[in-house]
Amino acid sequence: METENLGRRTFFVCPPSVVQDQLIDVLIQAEFEVALVKSYLGIFPLIQKYPTSLFFLNTEHPMPDKSRSWDWVIDQIHTSQKDRTVKIGVMGYNNSPELAQHYIMEKGVECGYIQLKLGLAQTAKILLKTLELNEARGRRKYIRVRTGGGKSTINIRTAGGFADGELLDVSSVGVAASMKDPTILLAQGEKLEDMQLRLWGTLVKVSGKIMGTRTQDNGSPIHVVMFDPPLDGVAKSKIHSFIRKVLQHETDSVIR
């Protein structure tokens, strides 16, 4: 169950191209958990999975069912929850004050009306502020995603040679990994100058430091590695791209 301490998932429903192509990456880089939803029908299973999430609706996107409207969708979201933990925002290119007032005052959308004609930089600034006000990041500073069993690996150079392992979770500041050979013990504070991460086929070369070790249910160790020095440039971009793919995959898996 998602909690506000862990942040709120944010979904853009039927988003315009500027959100898909540019804004989504800006928000990921700012460490917000965001994903795209192609149809309004995906909203309702996502509410069940993420009951404190935020939904931004592109109300200028035509409804496939002419008997329904975006006003109807908003009403359905509100009536589906007794405690109204899900919050809604609306976005579009129409700069009509009357339209904005309709959604905010009459339909009760909690995250306001985001006007896209203001340009990319200004729109991103407004969205970032809106997400902050709605505690979308929670208490965490960085997005951490689970990699999926066996899909992502790590290769490190130790004093005894190279060793392989499985990545369990990834963030832009570090990873958690389980080594294939459970007898390989890495000491806290140990520096790993040569690490290769393979994230769903994408290779990222980094260095890091062992920050701690915890034990799995089967008794094998999980090593927590922080990137040292902190990532920047191409490596950080690859990590954020991977995080976006995982968040989108998780979203699509719920909707299917």
Secondary structure, DSSP 8 states (H G I E B T S, - for coil): ---GGG---EEEES--HHIIIIIHHHHHHTT--EEEESSGGGHHHHHHH-TT-EEEEETTS--SSTT--HHHHHHHHHHT-SS--SEEEEEES---HHHHHIIIIIS--TT-EEEGGG-HHHHHHHHHHHHHHTTTTTT-SS-EEE--TTTEEEEEEETTEEEEEEEEEEESSEEEEEESSTT----TT-EEEEEEEEETTEEEEEEEEEEEEEE-TTS-EEEEEEESS---HHHHHHHHHHHHHHHHHHHHHHH-
